[in-house]
Amino acid sequence: MKAWLKFSPDITNKSIISDTIKSYDIDFNILRANITPKGGKLLVEISGNQVTESIEYMESQGISVDPIKKVVKKEEEKCVDCGACISLCPVKAISISDDWTILVDDQLCIGCAFCTSSCPMKAIKVTE
């Protein structure tokens, strides 16, 4: 599961993430991070057998967990495979195949929708 974790400045120096990983034996992949004196925001991918329990623990420690439910999908009949969307994807979820067709990997997609504004054919849509 992918989620945004948001936390306030008063817990930035605590080892909540490390404690969560150890206590719940989860895999924790940081995809993006922005930590400032005003707090922090992490985009993470969490997997394992105790994901729900680990989320409950992080929330009890003051971390806001916002699961990503949106992804982008390509409407095949509209897409002309121009590639305008590729460079705007911050996580490289959109690529071009050897036969020059656009591929969207919903496992990598974080639902930011940056790509949708670049599509001249309006072939890329955000879905839940």
N, C-alpha and C positions, 0 to 999 in steps of 0.2 A: 504494500500500500504506500502511496505517496501522500505526503502531508506537509503543510506549512506549520512550523513550530514558532510561536512568538513568545517572547519573554521580556520582562521588565528589567531595568538596570540593577535592581536590588538582588536579582538571582543570577546575574551573569558570571559571578565568581564561584558559584556552587557547582559541584560535580554531578548534577542531576542526570545528564545524558550518560556519563560513564557509569553511574550507579544503576541506571535503567538497563544498560547493555549487560552488565554483570549479573544483576538480579533476575532478569527475565530471559536471558540467553537468546537475545534477538540479534539479527544482523541489521546494521544501521549504516546507511550510505548517505553521506551529505552531498546533495546535488548543487546547492547554492547556499551561500552564507552571507549575511550582512549584520555585523555586530558593531554597535556604536555605543558611546556613553549613555545614550538614551534607551538602550535595550537591544534586542536582537531578533532576527528572523532567519530561520533555516528552512530550506526545502530539503526534505529527506525522503528516503525510501526505507521502509521498515518491513522486515520479514522475519518469520519464525513462528513458533507454536504459541507464543504468549503475547501477540501483538496487542490484543484488546487490553490485557492486564497492564502491559507496559504503558499504553496510552493513559489508562486510568491513573497510574502512578505519576506520570509526568504532569497531568492536569492537577493532581493533588499537591504537587510541588510548586504550582504557579505558572506552568507552561500552558499556553493556549494551543490546542492541537486542532488544525483545520484540514481535514482530509480533502484531497483533490478528487473531484468527481467528474470534472469536465475534461474532455479531450477534443481534438479536432479530427474531422473526417473529410475525406475528399469525395466529391460527387463525380464519379467517373465520367458520366455523360456530359458534364460541363467542362471538365478539365482539359486544357489543350497542352499540358505538360510544358509550360513555358519556363518554369523554374523560378519565377519571381518570389515565391514563398520560402525558398530554401535558405537564403542568407539571413532571414529575419528570425529563424528558429534558434532560440538561445541554448537548447539542449540537443540540437541536431536530430530531432525526431522526424524531420523531412529530408529526404535524400532523392537522388536520381539514380535509376538503375542503368545497367549496361545497355538496355534497349531504349534509353532516354524517356522513361516514364517516371512520374513522380510517385514516390512511396511515402506513406505516412505510418510511422510506428507508434501506435497508441500506448505501447508499454513505456516508451521514452517521453511521450508528450506530457507536459505539465499544465495544459489548458490555458496558457497565457493569452492565446488568440492574436499574437503579434502578426502571424502569417495571414490572417484573414483579410487585413486591410490591403495587403499587397497583391491580392489575386484579382486580375482584371476581369476574370470570368465569374467571380463570386462562387467558385467551386469548392472553397474550403469553408466549412461550417463548424461551429462549436456545438458539441453535443454533451449530454450527461449520461 
